[in-house]
Amino acid sequence: MLTLVLDVWLGVADRYHFHWQLPWPEVMARYLMIWAAMLAVSSGVARRDHIGLTGFLMMLPFQLRRARRDYAGSVCIRCLHD
């Protein structure tokens, strides 16, 4: 994330202060954001956590949450197997 912040800062300084017109800071920022999003998704999958569903799922009874988790796992395995 620090690399992304520094890259965006360099792009702003480049464009508005130095007028260098460097072509790579914008492209690098785009790839770093995509990379960070992919890391966040893989972290959520590894923890079986989803930012939008956690609150809703915690309202369900424990047995229903376990059944939903097992069903989702079996669907993922079937999709990956095919």
DSSP file with accessible surface (Angstrom, degrees, kcal/mol):
  #  RESIDUE AA STRUCTURE BP1 BP2  ACC     N-H-->O    O-->H-N    N-H-->O    O-->H-N    TCO  KAPPA ALPHA  PHI   PSI    X-CA   Y-CA   Z-CA
    1    1 A M     >        0   0  150      0, 0.0     4,-2.5     0, 0.0     5,-0.2   0.000 360.0 360.0 360.0 -35.3    0.0    0.0    0.0
    2    2 A L  H  >  +     0   0  125      1,-0.2     4,-2.8     2,-0.2     5,-0.2   0.907 360.0  52.3 -62.8 -38.7    2.9    2.3    0.7
    3    3 A T  H  > S+     0   0   79      1,-0.2     4,-2.5     2,-0.2    -1,-0.2   0.908 109.3  50.0 -62.5 -40.1    4.1    1.8   -2.8
    4    4 A L  H  > S+     0   0   23      2,-0.2     4,-2.6     1,-0.2     5,-0.2   0.930 111.3  47.9 -64.4 -44.6    0.7    2.7   -4.2
    5    5 A V  H  X S+     0   0   90     -4,-2.5     4,-2.5     1,-0.2    -2,-0.2   0.933 114.0  46.6 -62.3 -45.3    0.5    5.9   -2.1
    6    6 A L  H  X S+     0   0   97     -4,-2.8     4,-2.6     1,-0.2    -1,-0.2   0.893 112.0  51.3 -65.5 -37.3    4.0    6.9   -3.2
    7    7 A D  H  X S+     0   0    7     -4,-2.5     4,-2.4    -5,-0.2    -2,-0.2   0.925 111.7  45.9 -65.8 -44.0    3.2    6.2   -6.8
    8    8 A V  H  X S+     0   0   68     -4,-2.6     4,-2.4     2,-0.2     5,-0.2   0.916 112.4  51.7 -65.7 -40.6    0.0    8.2   -6.8
    9    9 A W  H  X S+     0   0  170     -4,-2.5     4,-2.8    -5,-0.2     5,-0.2   0.927 109.9  49.2 -60.5 -43.1    1.9   11.0   -5.0
   10   10 A L  H  X S+     0   0   43     -4,-2.6     4,-3.0     1,-0.2    -1,-0.2   0.910 109.7  52.1 -62.5 -41.0    4.6   10.9   -7.7
   11   11 A G  H  X S+     0   0   19     -4,-2.4     4,-2.3     2,-0.2    -2,-0.2   0.904 111.9  45.5 -62.8 -40.2    1.9   11.0  -10.4
   12   12 A V  H  X S+     0   0   78     -4,-2.4     4,-2.7     2,-0.2     5,-0.5   0.937 115.4  46.2 -68.1 -45.7    0.3   14.1   -8.9
   13   13 A A  H  X>S+     0   0   14     -4,-2.8     5,-2.4    -5,-0.2     4,-1.8   0.902 113.4  51.3 -62.9 -38.7    3.6   15.8   -8.4
   14   14 A D  I  <>S+     0   0    9     -4,-3.0     5,-1.4    -5,-0.2     6,-1.0   0.936 115.6  40.0 -62.0 -46.3    4.6   14.9  -11.9
   15   15 A R  I  <5S+     0   0  122     -4,-2.3    -2,-0.2    -5,-0.2    -1,-0.2   0.914 128.0  25.8 -74.2 -43.9    1.5   16.2  -13.5
   16   16 A Y  I  <5S+     0   0  167     -4,-2.7    -3,-0.2    -5,-0.2    -2,-0.2   0.679 131.3  26.2-101.0 -18.7    0.9   19.4  -11.6
   17   17 A H  I  <5S+     0   0  135     -4,-1.8    -3,-0.2    -5,-0.5    -4,-0.1   0.821 129.5  24.3-111.3 -49.8    4.3   20.5  -10.3
   18   18 A F  I   <S-     0   0   89     -5,-2.4    -4,-0.2     0, 0.0    -3,-0.2   0.708  79.0-146.6 -92.9 -23.5    7.1   19.2  -12.5
   19   19 A H      < +     0   0  128     -5,-1.4    -4,-0.2    -6,-0.4    -5,-0.1   0.880  48.7 142.0  56.9  41.0    5.2   18.8  -15.8
   20   20 A W        -     0   0  141     -6,-1.0    -5,-0.1     2,-0.1    -1,-0.1   0.756  49.8-144.7 -79.6 -29.3    7.4   15.8  -16.7
   21   21 A Q        -     0   0  129     -7,-0.4    -6,-0.1     1,-0.2   -10,-0.0   0.931  22.6-172.9  61.9  48.6    4.6   13.8  -18.2
   22   22 A L        -     0   0   55      1,-0.1     4,-0.3   -11,-0.1    -1,-0.2  -0.567  13.9-155.3 -70.4 133.1    5.9   10.4  -17.0
   23   23 A P  S  > S+     0   0  105      0, 0.0     4,-0.7     0, 0.0     3,-0.2   0.743  78.9  61.0 -83.7 -20.6    3.7    7.6  -18.6
   24   24 A W  H  > S+     0   0  121      1,-0.2     4,-2.9     2,-0.2     5,-0.3   0.740  81.5  72.5 -88.4 -22.9    4.3    4.9  -16.0
   25   25 A P  H  > S+     0   0    4      0, 0.0     4,-2.4     0, 0.0    -1,-0.2   0.921 101.4  46.7 -61.8 -38.0    2.9    6.2  -12.6
   26   26 A E  H  > S+     0   0  113     -4,-0.3     4,-2.1     2,-0.2    -2,-0.2   0.931 115.2  45.8 -67.9 -41.3   -0.7    5.9  -13.7
   27   27 A V  H  X S+     0   0   64     -4,-0.7     4,-2.4     2,-0.2     5,-0.2   0.929 113.2  49.9 -67.5 -42.7   -0.2    2.4  -15.1
   28   28 A M  H  X S+     0   0   72     -4,-2.9     4,-2.5     1,-0.2    -2,-0.2   0.913 109.6  51.2 -63.4 -40.6    1.7    1.3  -12.1
   29   29 A A  H  X S+     0   0    9     -4,-2.4     4,-2.3    -5,-0.3    -1,-0.2   0.909 109.1  51.7 -62.8 -40.6   -1.0    2.6   -9.8
   30   30 A R  H  X S+     0   0  125     -4,-2.1     4,-2.2     1,-0.2    -2,-0.2   0.945 112.2  44.7 -61.8 -46.6   -3.7    0.7  -11.7
   31   31 A Y  H  X S+     0   0  154     -4,-2.4     4,-2.6     1,-0.2    -1,-0.2   0.879 111.9  52.6 -67.1 -37.0   -1.8   -2.6  -11.5
   32   32 A L  H  X S+     0   0   33     -4,-2.5     4,-2.5    -5,-0.2    -1,-0.2   0.887 109.3  49.7 -66.3 -36.9   -1.0   -2.0   -7.8
   33   33 A M  H  X S+     0   0  105     -4,-2.3     4,-2.3     2,-0.2    -2,-0.2   0.913 112.0  47.8 -67.1 -41.3   -4.7   -1.4   -7.1
   34   34 A I  H  X S+     0   0   85     -4,-2.2     4,-2.4     2,-0.2    -2,-0.2   0.931 112.3  49.9 -63.6 -42.7   -5.7   -4.6   -9.0
   35   35 A W  H  X S+     0   0  152     -4,-2.6     4,-2.2     1,-0.2    -2,-0.2   0.923 110.6  49.3 -62.5 -43.3   -3.0   -6.5   -7.1
   36   36 A A  H  X S+     0   0   29     -4,-2.5     4,-2.3     1,-0.2    -1,-0.2   0.898 110.6  50.9 -64.2 -38.8   -4.3   -5.2   -3.7
   37   37 A A  H  X S+     0   0   53     -4,-2.3     4,-2.5     2,-0.2    -1,-0.2   0.914 109.4  50.3 -65.9 -40.5   -7.8   -6.1   -4.6
   38   38 A M  H  X S+     0   0  121     -4,-2.4     4,-2.5     1,-0.2    -2,-0.2   0.899 110.2  50.1 -65.0 -38.1   -6.7   -9.7   -5.5
   39   39 A L  H  X S+     0   0   84     -4,-2.2     4,-2.2     2,-0.2    -1,-0.2   0.909 110.8  49.9 -64.6 -40.2   -4.9  -10.0   -2.2
   40   40 A A  H  X S+     0   0   66     -4,-2.3     4,-2.3     2,-0.2    -2,-0.2   0.912 111.4  48.3 -65.2 -41.5   -8.0   -8.8   -0.3
   41   41 A V  H  X S+     0   0   94     -4,-2.5     4,-2.5     2,-0.2     5,-0.2   0.938 112.3  47.8 -64.7 -45.9  -10.2  -11.3   -2.2
   42   42 A S  H  X S+     0   0   64     -4,-2.5     4,-2.5     1,-0.2    -1,-0.2   0.882 111.0  51.9 -65.8 -33.5   -7.9  -14.2   -1.5
   43   43 A S  H  X S+     0   0   42     -4,-2.2     4,-1.9    -5,-0.2    -1,-0.2   0.915 110.4  48.5 -66.1 -41.5   -7.6  -13.2    2.1
   44   44 A G  H  <>S+     0   0   20     -4,-2.3     5,-3.0     2,-0.2     4,-0.4   0.896 112.5  48.2 -65.2 -38.5  -11.4  -13.2    2.4
   45   45 A V  H ><5S+     0   0  108     -4,-2.5     3,-1.0     3,-0.2    -2,-0.2   0.921 109.9  52.1 -67.8 -41.7  -11.7  -16.6    0.7
   46   46 A A  H 3<5S+     0   0   85     -4,-2.5    -1,-0.2     1,-0.3    -2,-0.2   0.877 116.5  39.6 -63.9 -35.3   -9.0  -18.0    3.0
   47   47 A R  T 3<5S-     0   0  179     -4,-1.9    -1,-0.3    -5,-0.2    -2,-0.2   0.429 107.6-125.2 -90.3  -2.3  -10.9  -16.8    6.1
   48   48 A R  T < 5 +     0   0  152     -3,-1.0     2,-0.4    -4,-0.4    -3,-0.2   0.926  67.1 136.2  54.9  47.0  -14.3  -17.7    4.6
   49   49 A D      < -     0   0   78     -5,-3.0     2,-0.4    -6,-0.1    -1,-0.2  -0.954  36.8-173.8-127.8 143.5  -15.3  -14.1    5.3
   50   50 A H     >  -     0   0  109     -2,-0.4     4,-1.8    -3,-0.1     3,-0.4  -0.991  23.3-140.2-139.6 128.8  -17.1  -11.6    3.1
   51   51 A I  T  4 S+     0   0  167     -2,-0.4     4,-0.4     1,-0.2    -1,-0.1   0.845 101.5  42.9 -61.5 -32.9  -17.6   -8.0    4.1
   52   52 A G  T  4 S+     0   0   54      1,-0.2     4,-0.4     2,-0.1    -1,-0.2   0.763 119.1  40.5 -86.0 -23.7  -21.2   -7.8    2.8
   53   53 A L  T  > S+     0   0   83     -3,-0.4     4,-3.0     2,-0.1     5,-0.3   0.616  90.6  84.0-100.7 -14.3  -22.5  -11.1    4.2
   54   54 A T  H  X S+     0   0   45     -4,-1.8     4,-2.1     1,-0.2     5,-0.2   0.927  92.6  46.9 -59.3 -47.8  -20.8  -11.3    7.6
   55   55 A G  H  > S+     0   0   52     -4,-0.4     4,-0.6     1,-0.2    -1,-0.2   0.918 116.2  44.9 -61.8 -42.4  -23.5   -9.2    9.4
   56   56 A F  H >> S+     0   0  117     -4,-0.4     3,-1.0     1,-0.2     4,-0.5   0.923 113.0  50.3 -67.2 -43.7  -26.3  -11.1    7.8
   57   57 A L  H >< S+     0   0   27     -4,-3.0     3,-1.1     1,-0.3    -1,-0.2   0.835 102.7  60.2 -67.6 -31.8  -24.8  -14.5    8.4
   58   58 A M  H 3< S+     0   0  117     -4,-2.1    -1,-0.3    -5,-0.3    -2,-0.2   0.725  98.3  59.8 -69.3 -18.1  -24.1  -13.8   12.1
   59   59 A M  H << S+     0   0  148     -3,-1.0    -1,-0.2    -4,-0.6    -2,-0.2   0.683  89.9  90.1 -80.1 -17.5  -27.9  -13.3   12.6
   60   60 A L  S << S-     0   0   37     -3,-1.1     5,-0.0    -4,-0.5    -3,-0.0  -0.442  91.8 -96.6 -76.3 151.4  -28.5  -16.9   11.4
   61   61 A P     >  -     0   0   85      0, 0.0     4,-2.3     0, 0.0     3,-0.2  -0.289  37.0-109.7 -62.4 155.3  -28.6  -19.8   14.0
   62   62 A F  H  > S+     0   0  105      1,-0.2     4,-2.5     2,-0.2     5,-0.2   0.886 116.7  52.0 -57.1 -43.8  -25.3  -21.7   14.3
   63   63 A Q  H  > S+     0   0  128      1,-0.2     4,-2.3     2,-0.2    -1,-0.2   0.897 110.8  48.1 -63.7 -38.5  -26.6  -24.9   12.7
   64   64 A L  H  > S+     0   0   92     -3,-0.2     4,-2.5     2,-0.2    -1,-0.2   0.891 110.8  51.4 -69.7 -38.0  -27.9  -22.9    9.6
   65   65 A R  H  X S+     0   0   74     -4,-2.3     4,-2.4     2,-0.2    -2,-0.2   0.920 111.0  48.2 -63.2 -42.3  -24.5  -21.1    9.3
   66   66 A R  H  X S+     0   0  100     -4,-2.5     4,-2.6     2,-0.2     5,-0.2   0.923 111.8  49.1 -65.0 -42.3  -22.7  -24.4    9.4
   67   67 A A  H  X S+     0   0   54     -4,-2.3     4,-2.5     1,-0.2    -2,-0.2   0.922 112.1  48.6 -64.2 -41.3  -25.0  -26.0    6.8
   68   68 A R  H  X S+     0   0   97     -4,-2.5     4,-2.7     2,-0.2     5,-0.2   0.918 111.6  49.9 -64.5 -41.6  -24.6  -22.9    4.5
   69   69 A R  H  X S+     0   0   99     -4,-2.4     4,-2.3     2,-0.2    -2,-0.2   0.936 112.4  46.7 -63.1 -44.7  -20.8  -23.1    4.9
   70   70 A D  H  X S+     0   0   87     -4,-2.6     4,-2.3     2,-0.2    -2,-0.2   0.908 113.1  49.4 -65.4 -40.0  -20.7  -26.8    4.1
   71   71 A Y  H  X S+     0   0  150     -4,-2.5     4,-2.4    -5,-0.2    -2,-0.2   0.936 111.2  49.0 -64.5 -45.1  -22.9  -26.3    1.1
   72   72 A A  H  X S+     0   0   35     -4,-2.7     4,-2.3     1,-0.2    -2,-0.2   0.902 111.2  50.8 -62.5 -39.5  -20.8  -23.4   -0.2
   73   73 A G  H  X S+     0   0   17     -4,-2.3     4,-2.3    -5,-0.2    -1,-0.2   0.914 110.3  48.5 -63.7 -41.5  -17.7  -25.5    0.2
   74   74 A S  H  X S+     0   0   40     -4,-2.3     4,-2.5     2,-0.2    -2,-0.2   0.888 110.2  51.6 -68.3 -35.6  -19.1  -28.4   -1.7
   75   75 A V  H  X S+     0   0   46     -4,-2.4     4,-2.5     2,-0.2    -2,-0.2   0.933 110.5  49.3 -64.3 -42.9  -20.3  -26.1   -4.5
   76   76 A C  H  X S+     0   0   76     -4,-2.3     4,-2.4     2,-0.2     5,-0.2   0.921 111.5  48.5 -62.4 -42.7  -16.8  -24.6   -4.8
   77   77 A I  H  X S+     0   0  119     -4,-2.3     4,-2.1     1,-0.2    -1,-0.2   0.926 111.8  49.2 -65.5 -41.4  -15.2  -28.1   -4.9
   78   78 A R  H  X S+     0   0  140     -4,-2.5     4,-1.7     1,-0.2    -1,-0.2   0.909 112.1  48.6 -64.8 -39.3  -17.6  -29.3   -7.5
   79   79 A C  H  < S+     0   0   91     -4,-2.5    -1,-0.2     1,-0.2    -2,-0.2   0.890 113.8  45.8 -67.8 -39.0  -17.0  -26.2   -9.7
   80   80 A L  H  < S+     0   0  151     -4,-2.4    -1,-0.2    -5,-0.2    -2,-0.2   0.812 110.5  54.4 -72.7 -29.5  -13.2  -26.6   -9.4
   81   81 A H  H  <        0   0  158     -4,-2.1    -2,-0.2    -5,-0.2    -1,-0.2   0.855 360.0 360.0 -73.6 -33.5  -13.4  -30.3  -10.1
   82   82 A D     <        0   0  163     -4,-1.7    -3,-0.1    -5,-0.2    -4,-0.0   0.121 360.0 360.0 -75.1 360.0  -15.3  -29.8  -13.4
